[in-house]
C-alpha cells in the first residue's frame, strides 16, 4: 500500500490539478467522473487525469489515501478538493474559481 | 445487495439523531440516490469533513453496497 501512496503523492506534487477518475478525459467511464471533467474543461484548466480502472491497487489505494470512499477525486496543488458533489457545488457557487485563483492557477471562468 | 432509502436513513440517524434527511431515489432503481443531510453536528466542519462524517455513518457501505449517493450537507440553523 505504501508504494501506491508514494505514487499518489508524487502525482499530486508534480501536477497542479490531478483528477483520479474512471476512464480518461476523452472517454469517462462514469457519469460522476464525466461531470468533473466537464467542469474542469469549462474552466479551461489543464489537468492530469489518472484512470483508476487501469490499476486496481490504485483504485483502492486512493480511497484509503484520501479517506474518501468514491471516485472521482480532485486534487489541486496537492490538496484534496472533493468528489463530484463538492466540486459541482463549489463550481456553482464560484468557490472553486476563487480557490483556484487563491492557489495561483488561472482559469477561464 | 443494494440499500434502500430507508436503510440509508437509518444509518445516518444512528450517528446524527438530530438530522433532517431528505433522500431521493434518482433512477427508481434503489441504486442511485441523492441525500441532503442537515445536522448541528456539521457546525465548524469543512464540507469535506461533513461528507466524511456521513460516509463514516454509512459504515463502509458507501462505494460498495451503495453505489451512488449524491450528497449535500448543511448545518442546521438554531
N, CA and C atoms of all chains as a GROMACS GRO file, in nm:
protein
  561
    1UNK      N    1   0.083  -0.122   0.000
    1UNK     CA    2   0.000   0.000   0.000
    1UNK      C    3   0.086   0.126   0.000
    2UNK      N    4   0.204   0.119   0.071
    2UNK     CA    5   0.283   0.241   0.083
    2UNK      C    6   0.344   0.282  -0.052
    3UNK      N    7   0.370   0.182  -0.138
    3UNK     CA    8   0.419   0.214  -0.272
    3UNK      C    9   0.316   0.294  -0.350
    4UNK      N   10   0.191   0.254  -0.337
    4UNK     CA   11   0.081   0.325  -0.404
    4UNK      C   12   0.070   0.466  -0.348
    5UNK      N   13   0.081   0.479  -0.216
    5UNK     CA   14   0.074   0.612  -0.155
    5UNK      C   15   0.185   0.702  -0.209
    6UNK      N   16   0.306   0.646  -0.223
    6UNK     CA   17   0.418   0.723  -0.278
    6UNK      C   18   0.386   0.770  -0.420
    7UNK      N   19   0.330   0.677  -0.496
    7UNK     CA   20   0.294   0.709  -0.634
    7UNK      C   21   0.190   0.822  -0.639
    8UNK      N   22   0.089   0.813  -0.552
    8UNK     CA   23  -0.015   0.916  -0.547
    8UNK      C   24   0.046   1.050  -0.507
    9UNK      N   25   0.130   1.045  -0.402
    9UNK     CA   26   0.192   1.167  -0.353
    9UNK      C   27   0.273   1.234  -0.463
   10UNK      N   28   0.346   1.154  -0.539
   10UNK     CA   29   0.429   1.207  -0.648
   10UNK      C   30   0.342   1.278  -0.751
   11UNK      N   31   0.231   1.215  -0.788
   11UNK     CA   32   0.142   1.273  -0.889
   11UNK      C   33   0.084   1.406  -0.844
   12UNK      N   34   0.038   1.411  -0.718
   12UNK     CA   35  -0.030   1.534  -0.675
   12UNK      C   36   0.071   1.645  -0.641
   13UNK      N   37   0.199   1.605  -0.624
   13UNK     CA   38   0.301   1.708  -0.605
   13UNK      C   39   0.350   1.761  -0.739
   14UNK      N   40   0.355   1.674  -0.838
   14UNK     CA   41   0.411   1.712  -0.968
   14UNK      C   42   0.312   1.786  -1.057
   15UNK      N   43   0.183   1.771  -1.028
   15UNK     CA   44   0.081   1.832  -1.115
   15UNK      C   45  -0.013   1.920  -1.033
   16UNK      N   46  -0.037   2.042  -1.083
   16UNK     CA   47  -0.124   2.135  -1.010
   16UNK      C   48  -0.265   2.080  -0.992
   17UNK      N   49  -0.318   2.024  -1.100
   17UNK     CA   50  -0.455   1.973  -1.095
   17UNK      C   51  -0.456   1.826  -1.138
   18UNK      N   52  -0.496   1.740  -1.048
   18UNK     CA   53  -0.498   1.597  -1.078
   18UNK      C   54  -0.638   1.543  -1.050
   19UNK      N   55  -0.691   1.470  -1.148
   19UNK     CA   56  -0.822   1.408  -1.129
   19UNK      C   57  -0.807   1.256  -1.136
   20UNK      N   58  -0.835   1.191  -1.023
   20UNK     CA   59  -0.843   1.045  -1.022
   20UNK      C   60  -0.984   1.011  -1.066
   21UNK      N   61  -0.995   0.938  -1.175
   21UNK     CA   62  -1.127   0.916  -1.234
   21UNK      C   63  -1.139   0.778  -1.295
   22UNK      N   64  -1.262   0.745  -1.335
   22UNK     CA   65  -1.285   0.620  -1.408
   22UNK      C   66  -1.289   0.653  -1.556
   23UNK      N   67  -1.198   0.592  -1.631
   23UNK     CA   68  -1.184   0.626  -1.772
   23UNK      C   69  -1.085   0.741  -1.785
   24UNK      N   70  -1.079   0.802  -1.903
   24UNK     CA   71  -0.990   0.917  -1.919
   24UNK      C   72  -1.071   1.038  -1.962
   25UNK      N   73  -1.001   1.152  -1.978
   25UNK     CA   74  -1.073   1.277  -2.004
   25UNK      C   75  -1.151   1.274  -2.135
   26UNK      N   76  -1.103   1.192  -2.230
   26UNK     CA   77  -1.175   1.182  -2.359
   26UNK      C   78  -1.295   1.087  -2.346
   27UNK      N   79  -1.274   0.979  -2.270
   27UNK     CA   80  -1.380   0.880  -2.256
   27UNK      C   81  -1.404   0.843  -2.109
   28UNK      N   82  -1.471   0.931  -2.036
   28UNK     CA   83  -1.502   0.897  -1.896
   28UNK      C   84  -1.594   0.776  -1.893
   29UNK      N   85  -1.570   0.687  -1.794
   29UNK     CA   86  -1.646   0.563  -1.786
   29UNK      C   87  -1.754   0.570  -1.677
   30UNK      N   88  -1.782   0.689  -1.628
   30UNK     CA   89  -1.880   0.701  -1.522
   30UNK      C   90  -1.932   0.844  -1.523
   31UNK      N   91  -2.059   0.860  -1.494
   31UNK     CA   92  -2.123   0.991  -1.503
   31UNK      C   93  -2.062   1.094  -1.409
   32UNK      N   94  -2.020   1.047  -1.290
   32UNK     CA   95  -1.965   1.140  -1.192
   32UNK      C   96  -1.828   1.192  -1.238
   33UNK      N   97  -1.749   1.101  -1.294
   33UNK     CA   98  -1.619   1.142  -1.348
   33UNK      C   99  -1.639   1.238  -1.465
   34UNK      N  100  -1.734   1.206  -1.552
   34UNK     CA  101  -1.761   1.290  -1.668
   34UNK      C  102  -1.799   1.430  -1.626
   35UNK      N  103  -1.876   1.437  -1.520
   35UNK     CA  104  -1.926   1.564  -1.472
   35UNK      C  105  -1.811   1.655  -1.425
   36UNK      N  106  -1.714   1.597  -1.355
   36UNK     CA  107  -1.600   1.677  -1.308
   36UNK      C  108  -1.510   1.718  -1.426
   37UNK      N  109  -1.490   1.626  -1.521
   37UNK     CA  110  -1.412   1.659  -1.641
   37UNK      C  111  -1.474   1.779  -1.712
   38UNK      N  112  -1.606   1.777  -1.721
   38UNK     CA  113  -1.676   1.885  -1.790
   38UNK      C  114  -1.654   2.019  -1.721
   39UNK      N  115  -1.658   2.018  -1.588
   39UNK     CA  116  -1.636   2.141  -1.513
   39UNK      C  117  -1.492   2.191  -1.535
   40UNK      N  118  -1.396   2.100  -1.527
   40UNK     CA  119  -1.256   2.140  -1.547
   40UNK      C  120  -1.234   2.195  -1.687
   41UNK      N  121  -1.299   2.134  -1.785
   41UNK     CA  122  -1.287   2.182  -1.923
   41UNK      C  123  -1.352   2.319  -1.939
   42UNK      N  124  -1.468   2.337  -1.876
   42UNK     CA  125  -1.536   2.466  -1.883
   42UNK      C  126  -1.447   2.577  -1.826
   43UNK      N  127  -1.372   2.542  -1.722
   43UNK     CA  128  -1.283   2.639  -1.660
   43UNK      C  129  -1.152   2.654  -1.737
   44UNK      N  130  -1.138   2.578  -1.845
   44UNK     CA  131  -1.018   2.586  -1.927
   44UNK      C  132  -0.893   2.540  -1.856
   45UNK      N  133  -0.908   2.449  -1.763
   45UNK     CA  134  -0.794   2.404  -1.684
   45UNK      C  135  -0.717   2.292  -1.753
   46UNK      N  136  -0.587   2.297  -1.741
   46UNK     CA  137  -0.505   2.184  -1.781
   46UNK      C  138  -0.497   2.093  -1.660
   47UNK      N  139  -0.525   1.966  -1.679
   47UNK     CA  140  -0.520   1.876  -1.564
   47UNK      C  141  -0.467   1.740  -1.606
   48UNK      N  142  -0.418   1.668  -1.507
   48UNK     CA  143  -0.375   1.532  -1.532
   48UNK      C  144  -0.485   1.437  -1.488
   49UNK      N  145  -0.535   1.358  -1.581
   49UNK     CA  146  -0.638   1.260  -1.548
   49UNK      C  147  -0.570   1.125  -1.527
   50UNK      N  148  -0.601   1.062  -1.416
   50UNK     CA  149  -0.546   0.929  -1.388
   50UNK      C  150  -0.661   0.829  -1.380
   51UNK      N  151  -0.656   0.731  -1.469
   51UNK     CA  152  -0.763   0.633  -1.478
   51UNK      C  153  -0.742   0.521  -1.377
   52UNK      N  154  -0.826   0.519  -1.273
   52UNK     CA  155  -0.808   0.418  -1.167
   52UNK      C  156  -0.850   0.278  -1.214
   53UNK      N  157  -0.925   0.273  -1.323
   53UNK     CA  158  -0.968   0.142  -1.373
   53UNK      C  159  -0.852   0.062  -1.431
   54UNK      N  160  -0.740   0.132  -1.459
   54UNK     CA  161  -0.622   0.064  -1.513
   54UNK      C  162  -0.541  -0.006  -1.405
   55UNK      N  163  -0.574   0.020  -1.279
   55UNK     CA  164  -0.488  -0.027  -1.170
   55UNK      C  165  -0.572  -0.047  -1.044
   56UNK      N  166  -0.603  -0.172  -1.013
   56UNK     CA  167  -0.695  -0.198  -0.903
   56UNK      C  168  -0.634  -0.158  -0.768
   57UNK      N  169  -0.500  -0.165  -0.758
   57UNK     CA  170  -0.435  -0.123  -0.634
   57UNK      C  171  -0.451   0.028  -0.613
   58UNK      N  172  -0.438   0.100  -0.722
   58UNK     CA  173  -0.455   0.245  -0.716
   58UNK      C  174  -0.601   0.279  -0.685
   59UNK      N  175  -0.691   0.204  -0.744
   59UNK     CA  176  -0.834   0.229  -0.726
   59UNK      C  177  -0.871   0.219  -0.578
   60UNK      N  178  -0.818   0.119  -0.508
   60UNK     CA  179  -0.844   0.107  -0.365
   60UNK      C  180  -0.754   0.201  -0.285
   61UNK      N  181  -0.629   0.215  -0.332
   61UNK     CA  182  -0.531   0.297  -0.260
   61UNK      C  183  -0.572   0.441  -0.246
   62UNK      N  184  -0.628   0.496  -0.351
   62UNK     CA  185  -0.665   0.639  -0.347
   62UNK      C  186  -0.778   0.661  -0.247
   63UNK      N  187  -0.865   0.560  -0.230
   63UNK     CA  188  -0.975   0.573  -0.134
   63UNK      C  189  -0.921   0.580   0.008
   64UNK      N  190  -0.822   0.497   0.037
   64UNK     CA  191  -0.760   0.497   0.170
   64UNK      C  192  -0.677   0.624   0.190
   65UNK      N  193  -0.600   0.658   0.088
   65UNK     CA  194  -0.512   0.776   0.094
   65UNK      C  195  -0.591   0.901   0.133
   66UNK      N  196  -0.705   0.919   0.067
   66UNK     CA  197  -0.786   1.040   0.089
   66UNK      C  198  -0.885   1.022   0.202
   67UNK      N  199  -0.909   0.898   0.245
   67UNK     CA  200  -1.020   0.867   0.333
   67UNK      C  201  -1.151   0.913   0.269
   68UNK      N  202  -1.170   0.868   0.149
   68UNK     CA  203  -1.287   0.906   0.068
   68UNK      C  204  -1.331   0.784  -0.010
   69UNK      N  205  -1.457   0.742   0.003
   69UNK     CA  206  -1.494   0.610  -0.050
   69UNK      C  207  -1.522   0.603  -0.199
   70UNK      N  208  -1.524   0.716  -0.265
   70UNK     CA  209  -1.568   0.713  -0.405
   70UNK      C  210  -1.468   0.780  -0.499
   71UNK      N  211  -1.486   0.752  -0.627
   71UNK     CA  212  -1.413   0.812  -0.738
   71UNK      C  213  -1.518   0.890  -0.817
   72UNK      N  214  -1.493   1.003  -0.870
   72UNK     CA  215  -1.366   1.075  -0.886
   72UNK      C  216  -1.318   1.149  -0.760
   73UNK      N  217  -1.192   1.184  -0.762
   73UNK     CA  218  -1.133   1.267  -0.658
   73UNK      C  219  -1.043   1.372  -0.723
   74UNK      N  220  -1.067   1.495  -0.685
   74UNK     CA  221  -0.992   1.606  -0.744
   74UNK      C  222  -0.890   1.661  -0.645
   75UNK      N  223  -0.767   1.670  -0.690
   75UNK     CA  224  -0.660   1.732  -0.610
   75UNK      C  225  -0.611   1.858  -0.681
   76UNK      N  226  -0.599   1.965  -0.605
   76UNK     CA  227  -0.542   2.088  -0.659
   76UNK      C  228  -0.426   2.130  -0.569
   77UNK      N  229  -0.309   2.148  -0.631
   77UNK     CA  230  -0.187   2.183  -0.556
   77UNK      C  231  -0.166   2.090  -0.436
   78UNK      N  232  -0.186   1.963  -0.459
   78UNK     CA  233  -0.161   1.865  -0.354
   78UNK      C  234  -0.270   1.853  -0.250
   79UNK      N  235  -0.375   1.932  -0.266
   79UNK     CA  236  -0.481   1.932  -0.164
   79UNK      C  237  -0.608   1.866  -0.220
   80UNK      N  238  -0.669   1.780  -0.141
   80UNK     CA  239  -0.794   1.717  -0.184
   80UNK      C  240  -0.907   1.820  -0.181
   81UNK      N  241  -0.972   1.837  -0.293
   81UNK     CA  242  -1.078   1.938  -0.303
   81UNK      C  243  -1.216   1.876  -0.286
   82UNK      N  244  -1.233   1.756  -0.340
   82UNK     CA  245  -1.362   1.690  -0.324
   82UNK      C  246  -1.389   1.590  -0.434
   83UNK      N  247  -1.504   1.528  -0.422
   83UNK     CA  248  -1.553   1.440  -0.527
   83UNK      C  249  -1.651   1.518  -0.612
   84UNK      N  250  -1.733   1.447  -0.684
   84UNK     CA  251  -1.822   1.512  -0.781
   84UNK      C  252  -1.918   1.612  -0.716
   85UNK      N  253  -1.982   1.573  -0.605
   85UNK     CA  254  -2.082   1.661  -0.542
   85UNK      C  255  -2.020   1.793  -0.497
   86UNK      N  256  -1.905   1.783  -0.428
   86UNK     CA  257  -1.843   1.903  -0.373
   86UNK      C  258  -1.788   1.991  -0.485
   87UNK      N  259  -1.725   1.930  -0.584
   87UNK     CA  260  -1.670   2.008  -0.694
   87UNK      C  261  -1.782   2.081  -0.768
   88UNK      N  262  -1.892   2.010  -0.789
   88UNK     CA  263  -2.005   2.072  -0.859
   88UNK      C  264  -2.062   2.189  -0.777
   89UNK      N  265  -2.077   2.164  -0.647
   89UNK     CA  266  -2.132   2.269  -0.561
   89UNK      C  267  -2.038   2.391  -0.558
   90UNK      N  268  -1.907   2.365  -0.549
   90UNK     CA  269  -1.809   2.474  -0.545
   90UNK      C  270  -1.806   2.550  -0.676
   91UNK      N  271  -1.824   2.477  -0.786
   91UNK     CA  272  -1.826   2.543  -0.917
   91UNK      C  273  -1.949   2.634  -0.928
   92UNK      N  274  -2.063   2.580  -0.884
   92UNK     CA  275  -2.188   2.657  -0.897
   92UNK      C  276  -2.187   2.782  -0.810
   93UNK      N  277  -2.125   2.775  -0.693
   93UNK     CA  278  -2.122   2.891  -0.605
   93UNK      C  279  -2.006   2.986  -0.637
   94UNK      N  280  -1.916   2.943  -0.726
   94UNK     CA  281  -1.800   3.024  -0.759
   94UNK      C  282  -1.681   3.002  -0.666
   95UNK      N  283  -1.701   2.918  -0.564
   95UNK     CA  284  -1.591   2.891  -0.469
   95UNK      C  285  -1.471   2.826  -0.536
   96UNK      N  286  -1.498   2.742  -0.633
   96UNK     CA  287  -1.390   2.670  -0.699
   96UNK      C  288  -1.300   2.768  -0.774
   97UNK      N  289  -1.365   2.865  -0.842
   97UNK     CA  290  -1.290   2.965  -0.916
   97UNK      C  291  -1.204   3.048  -0.821
   98UNK      N  292  -1.262   3.086  -0.705
   98UNK     CA  293  -1.187   3.161  -0.604
   98UNK      C  294  -1.070   3.078  -0.551
   99UNK      N  295  -1.099   2.952  -0.523
   99UNK     CA  296  -0.996   2.862  -0.472
   99UNK      C  297  -0.879   2.852  -0.569
  100UNK      N  298  -0.912   2.839  -0.698
  100UNK     CA  299  -0.807   2.828  -0.800
  100UNK      C  300  -0.723   2.955  -0.804
  101UNK      N  301  -0.789   3.070  -0.801
  101UNK     CA  302  -0.710   3.192  -0.812
  101UNK      C  303  -0.627   3.215  -0.685
  102UNK      N  304  -0.680   3.173  -0.569
  102UNK     CA  305  -0.601   3.179  -0.445
  102UNK      C  306  -0.475   3.093  -0.456
  103UNK      N  307  -0.487   2.984  -0.531
  103UNK     CA  308  -0.374   2.893  -0.546
  103UNK      C  309  -0.285   2.934  -0.663
  104UNK      N  310  -0.321   3.046  -0.726
  104UNK     CA  311  -0.240   3.096  -0.837
  104UNK      C  312  -0.256   3.018  -0.965
  105UNK      N  313  -0.372   2.954  -0.982
  105UNK     CA  314  -0.398   2.881  -1.105
  105UNK      C  315  -0.500   2.958  -1.187
  106UNK      N  316  -0.463   2.986  -1.312
  106UNK     CA  317  -0.552   3.066  -1.397
  106UNK      C  318  -0.662   2.978  -1.455
  107UNK      N  319  -0.783   3.032  -1.456
  107UNK     CA  320  -0.890   2.961  -1.525
  107UNK      C  321  -0.971   3.057  -1.608
  108UNK      N  322  -1.051   3.000  -1.698
  108UNK     CA  323  -1.120   3.081  -1.799
  108UNK      C  324  -1.245   3.149  -1.746
  109UNK      N  325  -1.306   3.095  -1.642
  109UNK     CA  326  -1.435   3.149  -1.600
  109UNK      C  327  -1.425   3.225  -1.468
  110UNK      N  328  -2.578  -0.664  -0.262
  110UNK     CA  329  -2.716  -0.625  -0.237
  110UNK      C  330  -2.726  -0.474  -0.219
  111UNK      N  331  -2.815  -0.414  -0.288
  111UNK     CA  332  -2.830  -0.268  -0.281
  111UNK      C  333  -2.897  -0.226  -0.150
  112UNK      N  334  -2.887  -0.100  -0.120
  112UNK     CA  335  -2.951  -0.048   0.001
  112UNK      C  336  -3.077   0.029  -0.036
  113UNK      N  337  -3.171   0.030   0.056
  113UNK     CA  338  -3.292   0.108   0.031
  113UNK      C  339  -3.276   0.246   0.095
  114UNK      N  340  -3.362   0.336   0.054
  114UNK     CA  341  -3.359   0.471   0.111
  114UNK      C  342  -3.380   0.466   0.262
  115UNK      N  343  -3.466   0.375   0.306
  115UNK     CA  344  -3.495   0.363   0.449
  115UNK      C  345  -3.369   0.321   0.525
  116UNK      N  346  -3.295   0.225   0.470
  116UNK     CA  347  -3.172   0.179   0.535
  116UNK      C  348  -3.068   0.291   0.542
  117UNK      N  349  -3.054   0.365   0.434
  117UNK     CA  350  -2.958   0.476   0.433
  117UNK      C  351  -2.992   0.574   0.544
  118UNK      N  352  -3.121   0.605   0.553
  118UNK     CA  353  -3.169   0.699   0.654
  118UNK      C  354  -3.139   0.647   0.795
  119UNK      N  355  -3.161   0.518   0.817
  119UNK     CA  356  -3.137   0.460   0.949
  119UNK      C  357  -2.990   0.470   0.988
  120UNK      N  358  -2.901   0.440   0.896
  120UNK     CA  359  -2.758   0.450   0.923
  120UNK      C  360  -2.721   0.594   0.963
  121UNK      N  361  -2.771   0.687   0.886
  121UNK     CA  362  -2.735   0.827   0.912
  121UNK      C  363  -2.792   0.873   1.047
  122UNK      N  364  -2.914   0.831   1.076
  122UNK     CA  365  -2.979   0.873   1.201
  122UNK      C  366  -2.910   0.815   1.325
  123UNK      N  367  -2.850   0.698   1.310
  123UNK     CA  368  -2.777   0.638   1.422
  123UNK      C  369  -2.664   0.729   1.468
  124UNK      N  370  -2.597   0.791   1.372
  124UNK     CA  371  -2.485   0.879   1.405
  124UNK      C  372  -2.531   1.022   1.430
  125UNK      N  373  -2.632   1.067   1.357
  125UNK     CA  374  -2.682   1.204   1.369
  125UNK      C  375  -2.831   1.202   1.407
  126UNK      N  376  -2.861   1.181   1.536
  126UNK     CA  377  -3.001   1.167   1.575
  126UNK      C  378  -3.085   1.292   1.546
  127UNK      N  379  -3.018   1.408   1.538
  127UNK     CA  380  -3.094   1.532   1.515
  127UNK      C  381  -3.115   1.561   1.366
  128UNK      N  382  -3.060   1.477   1.280
  128UNK     CA  383  -3.053   1.512   1.139
  128UNK      C  384  -3.188   1.516   1.069
  129UNK      N  385  -3.201   1.614   0.982
  129UNK     CA  386  -3.310   1.615   0.885
  129UNK      C  387  -3.252   1.553   0.759
  130UNK      N  388  -3.318   1.451   0.710
  130UNK     CA  389  -3.262   1.379   0.596
  130UNK      C  390  -3.366   1.369   0.485
  131UNK      N  391  -3.324   1.413   0.369
  131UNK     CA  392  -3.413   1.401   0.254
  131UNK      C  393  -3.344   1.312   0.151
  132UNK      N  394  -3.406   1.201   0.120
  132UNK     CA  395  -3.344   1.108   0.026
  132UNK      C  396  -3.431   1.090  -0.097
  133UNK      N  397  -3.367   1.098  -0.212
  133UNK     CA  398  -3.440   1.074  -0.336
  133UNK      C  399  -3.378   0.955  -0.408
  134UNK      N  400  -3.463   0.868  -0.456
  134UNK     CA  401  -3.418   0.756  -0.539
  134UNK      C  402  -3.419   0.809  -0.682
  135UNK      N  403  -3.301   0.847  -0.731
  135UNK     CA  404  -3.293   0.926  -0.854
  135UNK      C  405  -3.341   0.851  -0.978
  136UNK      N  406  -3.311   0.722  -0.983
  136UNK     CA  407  -3.344   0.647  -1.104
  136UNK      C  408  -3.454   0.544  -1.079
  137UNK      N  409  -3.504   0.538  -0.955
  137UNK     CA  410  -3.606   0.439  -0.923
  137UNK      C  411  -3.551   0.298  -0.923
  138UNK      N  412  -3.419   0.285  -0.904
  138UNK     CA  413  -3.357   0.152  -0.913
  138UNK      C  414  -3.291   0.108  -0.782
  139UNK      N  415  -3.318   0.183  -0.672
  139UNK     CA  416  -3.254   0.152  -0.543
  139UNK      C  417  -3.102   0.151  -0.553
  140UNK      N  418  -3.047   0.227  -0.642
  140UNK     CA  419  -2.902   0.224  -0.662
  140UNK      C  420  -2.840   0.363  -0.678
  141UNK      N  421  -2.920   0.458  -0.720
  141UNK     CA  422  -2.871   0.595  -0.738
  141UNK      C  423  -2.956   0.689  -0.654
  142UNK      N  424  -2.896   0.736  -0.544
  142UNK     CA  425  -2.971   0.820  -0.452
  142UNK      C  426  -2.908   0.958  -0.441
  143UNK      N  427  -2.991   1.052  -0.400
  143UNK     CA  428  -2.934   1.178  -0.353
  143UNK      C  429  -2.984   1.199  -0.211
  144UNK      N  430  -2.897   1.251  -0.127
  144UNK     CA  431  -2.936   1.276   0.011
  144UNK      C  432  -2.893   1.416   0.054
  145UNK      N  433  -2.984   1.485   0.118
  145UNK     CA  434  -2.949   1.611   0.183
  145UNK      C  435  -2.960   1.588   0.332
  146UNK      N  436  -2.848   1.610   0.402
  146UNK     CA  437  -2.844   1.585   0.546
  146UNK      C  438  -2.818   1.717   0.617
  147UNK      N  439  -2.908   1.751   0.707
  147UNK     CA  440  -2.894   1.875   0.783
  147UNK      C  441  -2.882   1.840   0.930
  148UNK      N  442  -2.770   1.883   0.991
  148UNK     CA  443  -2.747   1.849   1.131
  148UNK      C  444  -2.660   1.954   1.199
  149UNK      N  445  -2.676   1.965   1.330
  149UNK     CA  446  -2.592   2.056   1.408
  149UNK      C  447  -2.449   2.004   1.414
  150UNK      N  448  -2.433   1.874   1.400
  150UNK     CA  449  -2.301   1.812   1.413
  150UNK      C  450  -2.201   1.864   1.310
  151UNK      N  451  -2.252   1.925   1.203
  151UNK     CA  452  -2.162   1.972   1.097
  151UNK      C  453  -2.100   2.109   1.128
  152UNK      N  454  -2.149   2.170   1.234
  152UNK     CA  455  -2.101   2.302   1.274
  152UNK      C  456  -1.948   2.305   1.282
  153UNK      N  457  -1.887   2.403   1.214
  153UNK     CA  458  -1.742   2.421   1.224
  153UNK      C  459  -1.659   2.323   1.144
  154UNK      N  460  -1.725   2.236   1.068
  154UNK     CA  461  -1.652   2.138   0.987
  154UNK      C  462  -1.647   2.186   0.842
  155UNK      N  463  -1.540   2.149   0.772
  155UNK     CA  464  -1.534   2.178   0.629
  155UNK      C  465  -1.631   2.085   0.558
  156UNK      N  466  -1.659   2.119   0.434
  156UNK     CA  467  -1.752   2.038   0.356
  156UNK      C  468  -1.697   1.895   0.341
  157UNK      N  469  -1.567   1.886   0.321
  157UNK     CA  470  -1.506   1.752   0.308
  157UNK      C  471  -1.527   1.673   0.437
  158UNK      N  472  -1.502   1.738   0.551
  158UNK     CA  473  -1.520   1.668   0.679
  158UNK      C  474  -1.665   1.627   0.700
  159UNK      N  475  -1.758   1.714   0.661
  159UNK     CA  476  -1.900   1.683   0.676
  159UNK      C  477  -1.938   1.559   0.596
  160UNK      N  478  -1.888   1.553   0.473
  160UNK     CA  479  -1.918   1.436   0.390
  160UNK      C  480  -1.851   1.310   0.447
  161UNK      N  481  -1.727   1.328   0.497
  161UNK     CA  482  -1.658   1.213   0.557
  161UNK      C  483  -1.737   1.160   0.677
  162UNK      N  484  -1.797   1.250   0.754
  162UNK     CA  485  -1.877   1.208   0.870
  162UNK      C  486  -1.997   1.124   0.825
  163UNK      N  487  -2.060   1.166   0.716
  163UNK     CA  488  -2.176   1.089   0.667
  163UNK      C  489  -2.130   0.954   0.612
  164UNK      N  490  -2.017   0.954   0.539
  164UNK     CA  491  -1.966   0.828   0.486
  164UNK      C  492  -1.933   0.731   0.600
  165UNK      N  493  -1.878   0.788   0.710
  165UNK     CA  494  -1.846   0.704   0.825
  165UNK      C  495  -1.974   0.644   0.884
  166UNK      N  496  -2.079   0.728   0.889
  166UNK     CA  497  -2.207   0.679   0.942
  166UNK      C  498  -2.260   0.563   0.857
  167UNK      N  499  -2.222   0.562   0.730
  167UNK     CA  500  -2.270   0.455   0.641
  167UNK      C  501  -2.184   0.328   0.653
  168UNK      N  502  -2.087   0.333   0.744
  168UNK     CA  503  -2.009   0.214   0.784
  168UNK      C  504  -1.956   0.132   0.667
  169UNK      N  505  -1.891   0.199   0.576
  169UNK     CA  506  -1.824   0.127   0.468
  169UNK      C  507  -1.913   0.086   0.353
  170UNK      N  508  -2.041   0.115   0.364
  170UNK     CA  509  -2.131   0.075   0.256
  170UNK      C  510  -2.122   0.167   0.135
  171UNK      N  511  -2.076   0.291   0.162
  171UNK     CA  512  -2.063   0.385   0.051
  171UNK      C  513  -1.954   0.335  -0.043
  172UNK      N  514  -1.986   0.328  -0.170
  172UNK     CA  515  -1.888   0.281  -0.268
  172UNK      C  516  -1.888   0.129  -0.282
  173UNK      N  517  -1.961   0.060  -0.194
  173UNK     CA  518  -1.972  -0.085  -0.209
  173UNK      C  519  -2.118  -0.124  -0.232
  174UNK      N  520  -2.193  -0.147  -0.122
  174UNK     CA  521  -2.335  -0.179  -0.139
  174UNK      C  522  -2.412  -0.061  -0.196
  175UNK      N  523  -2.363   0.055  -0.156
  175UNK     CA  524  -2.428   0.177  -0.202
  175UNK      C  525  -2.344   0.236  -0.314
  176UNK      N  526  -2.391   0.219  -0.434
  176UNK     CA  527  -2.310   0.254  -0.550
  176UNK      C  528  -2.300   0.406  -0.568
  177UNK      N  529  -2.413   0.470  -0.566
  177UNK     CA  530  -2.412   0.613  -0.599
  177UNK      C  531  -2.502   0.691  -0.505
  178UNK      N  532  -2.439   0.773  -0.424
  178UNK     CA  533  -2.514   0.861  -0.336
  178UNK      C  534  -2.460   1.002  -0.353
  179UNK      N  535  -2.542   1.084  -0.415
  179UNK     CA  536  -2.505   1.223  -0.431
  179UNK      C  537  -2.540   1.294  -0.300
  180UNK      N  538  -2.440   1.358  -0.241
  180UNK     CA  539  -2.456   1.406  -0.103
  180UNK      C  540  -2.450   1.557  -0.093
  181UNK      N  541  -2.538   1.610  -0.011
  181UNK     CA  542  -2.532   1.752   0.023
  181UNK      C  543  -2.551   1.764   0.173
  182UNK      N  544  -2.460   1.835   0.238
  182UNK     CA  545  -2.470   1.850   0.384
  182UNK      C  546  -2.492   1.996   0.419
  183UNK      N  547  -2.566   2.017   0.525
  183UNK     CA  548  -2.594   2.153   0.571
  183UNK      C  549  -2.591   2.157   0.723
  184UNK      N  550  -2.548   2.271   0.776
  184UNK     CA  551  -2.553   2.290   0.920
  184UNK      C  552  -2.692   2.341   0.954
  185UNK      N  553  -2.758   2.278   1.051
  185UNK     CA  554  -2.892   2.325   1.084
  185UNK      C  555  -2.884   2.457   1.160
  186UNK      N  556  -2.979   2.543   1.133
  186UNK     CA  557  -2.983   2.673   1.200
  186UNK      C  558  -3.046   2.657   1.336
  187UNK      N  559  -2.999   2.739   1.428
  187UNK     CA  560  -3.053   2.731   1.565
  187UNK      C  561  -3.201   2.767   1.565
   0.00000   0.00000   0.00000
